[in-house]
Amino acid sequence: MDMDALKTALSERDGAIKTQLDAIAGRLDKIETKSNRLPGGGGGNTDGLTDSDAIEHRKAFEKWIRNPDAAAVKADLERLQEKAVTIGSNSGGGYAVPEEISRDIQKRLRDLSPIRQIARVTQVGSSDFKMLVDVNGTASGWVGEGDTRNETGTPSLAEVAPTFGTVYAYPKASEESLNDIFFNVADWLVRSVSEELAIAEGQAFISGNGTKKPTGFLNGTPEATGDNDSPARAFGTLEYVPTGVAGGFGTLSTTSPEHYPADVLWQTVYTLRAGYRQNARWVMNSATAGVIRRFKDADGNYLWRDGLAAGQPALLCGYPVTIAEDMPDIGANAFPVAFGDFERGYLIADLMDLRITVDESITTPGQTKWYVRRRVGGAVLDDDAIKLIKVAVS
């Protein structure tokens, strides 16, 4: 083949490759655009709006908050929300909170809700969401050369189905404040809504009964049965370690019989299997922390170590402490302390984005109210990953 023919062949090949790459890029663009329009999809604007539209959406939303009855303002907001697949465009179903404001609320929820900070959080598309968990694992065995390979035990799968409920906030503001141009209505919404939602979530993730709300990790009847005991605990049931004293942790005694209140802490640490201890932490409320931080070892050393820098958690027996005020106080048969890997042990499922509906009924003259809500679920994901301390003799 001469040089000109070779150049022509190479040029045609390069052209064909470029055409294929362009086609692939076009398909990827379509996939990315579609993903940006789905709940929780990738991209800068998961509500399906362009950056300029997102800015305009927020401005229209803030105008609507200030004056929800203005027809022109409502029409402008509906026009923008019709561009996004995931957003309804009528006040009966509620408007979606703009992504930027929703993200700020979500950030404050993580800051205010201690369990949301440490648990596994996932975005789901249906309240029928279920997760399969390998309970017993896959069995294995050893053989020599030429030996028969017998079938190993079949792993056992359990189904985790978070229970869901609608958590809501009902903030209100005076008409005068909304007419004040210096009143930052978006910041007000973020603060008022996130604080109320965080309080409700915090209670449910810990002790929720699963009826129209998440199932908390303290819900049910924890047992003293160990992870490898037979018969085994029912799936979803946590193990507890007793304090050995009916009304609390007991008092320090260096005489026979010795009693160190902190002994139950160390016992709890090593009741949790090694694989879970790598990311384990303590969870308790402030009143319980005030008691435990005075515990000492046999040499008189405090087991509690405050964080060395601002924002760092305190350490107890070498593990970080999360303060969750919705944990029970110390008392007979209470479970005031939890210890474990909560990212593996507890699942939080967010079902839908924040939605808002104006309360157009004249229930409080001079006040405008908004109904802000979202669907949230929760359940124990791995009952071996979290241990409890029970105030009891056994």
Buried (B, 14 or more C-beta within 10 A) or exposed (E): EEEEEEEEEEEEEEEEEEEEEEEEEEEEEEEEEEBBBBBEBEEEBBBBBEEEBBEBBBBBBBBBBBBBEEEEBBEBBBEBBEBBEBBBBEBEEBBBBBBBBBEBBBEBBEEBBBBBBBBBBBBBEEBEBEBEBEBEEEEEEEEEEEEEEEEEEEEEEBEBBBBBBEBBBEBEBEEEBBEEEEBEBBEBBBBBBBBBBBBBBBBBBBBBEBEEBBBBBBBBEBBEBEBEEEEBBEBBBBBBBBBBBEBBBBEBEEEEEEBBBBBBBBBBBEBBBEEBBEBBBBBBBEEBBEBBBEBBEEEEEEBBBEEEEEEEBBBBBEBBBBBBEBBBEBEEEBBBBBBBBBBBBBBBBBBBBBBBBBBEEEEEEEBBBBBBBBBBBBBBBBBBBBBBBBBBEE
